[in-house]
Amino acid sequence: MSDTQEVEVPDVKQDTVETASEEKQTVDQVPYARFKELVDEKNDIKVKFDSLEKQIKKDAEDRNLKQLESKGEYEKIMADMTTKLDSAEKKSKAWDDYQATRRESLLSKLPEEDRAVYDGLPLDKLEVHVGKANTKLNPASVDNSTPTSFGGYASFEEWASLDPKGYEKANNTIQGSGIKIAYE
């Protein structure tokens, strides 16, 4: 007896088409994990680059300062330092003014008795507190219109047709009191 084995031969055209479309999909799509990894790496490099730039500027200033010291130009050094100090003082004063005006505007939103309590808070915590204190839920709307003589209905006819017992009761009470109702 001879055993014959049947071997399935896959359709070559169909497999190559499916493989090509699968490859195209994988090429066009980047897994999120890889994308996040690259973005994090880029951000790290940017931070390192910025810190290196600052370090280079500081080193250049230090070299310039040492050169001026070696030449004995102390007055030039003093003039540079004074200019930097004036610039820093202007920025500091502007920041202090901003904080004071911001604090005043936030405290003005609080009730008078609470201002002394919250005056000592740092500005960021004060902003959070005032934001929470001023966020109030809108109360449910209530109909504040005056009640009508129709028992809450638009007319006597509507009242009589929708609530005949209530209409009869009200009508009997009114008739017993001697009040006459003019029907429209």
Secondary structure, DSSP 8 states (H G I E B T S, - for coil): -----------HHHHHHHHHHHHHHHHH---HHHHHHHHHHHHHHHHHHHHHHHHHHHHHHHHHHHHHHHHT-HHHHHHHHHHHHHHHHHHHHHHHHHHHHHHHHHHHTS-HHHHHHHTTS-HHHHHHHHHHHH----------S---TTTTSSSHHHHHHH-HHHHHHHHHHHHHTT------
